C-alpha cells in the first residue's frame, strides 16, 4: 500500500467518523426535542386544570411552540438518516479500497463526497481526533474548543 493509498484510507475513515458523529448528534437532538415537546405539551394541557399555576401553562405553551417549530424546521431525524447512509457508503468504500489502485480510489472518494448529507462544522476536528487516536497517533490530535468538547460529548 503506497503512502498516497494510506492517506486516502485515512481520508475515508475520517469522512465515515464525521458522518457517524453528525448522525449521532442529530439523533440525540431528535430525542431531546421530542422529549421536551411532550413534556411541554403536558404543561400546556395544565391550562385545563384550575389547580395548576398559570405560569406553568404559559411556559408549556412557549416551550411547545419553540421546540415543535425547531423540530419541524431542523428535521434532525432526516439529517441523521442521511448521515448514517453516508457513513455506510464510506464504510463500504473503505472495505473495497483494499483492492483498488490509487487513481480508482481517488475517483471513488470524489464520487462518494458528491452525495454527502449535511455536516456540523465543529465536529470536523472531533472526527479528526477520533481517527488519529484509532491509528495510534494521539500526539497529533487537535486541541478542542469548549464548544467542540460539548459537541464531542453529545455526539
Secondary structure, DSSP 8 states (H G I E B T S, - for coil): --HHHHHHHHHHHHHHHHHHHHHHHHHHHHHHHHHHHHHHHHHHHGGG-SSS-HHHHHHHHHHHHHHHHHHHHH-HHHHHHHHHHHHHHHHHHHHHGGGS-HHHHHHHHHHHHHT-----TTHHHHHHHHHHHHTT-GGG-----HHHHHHHHH-
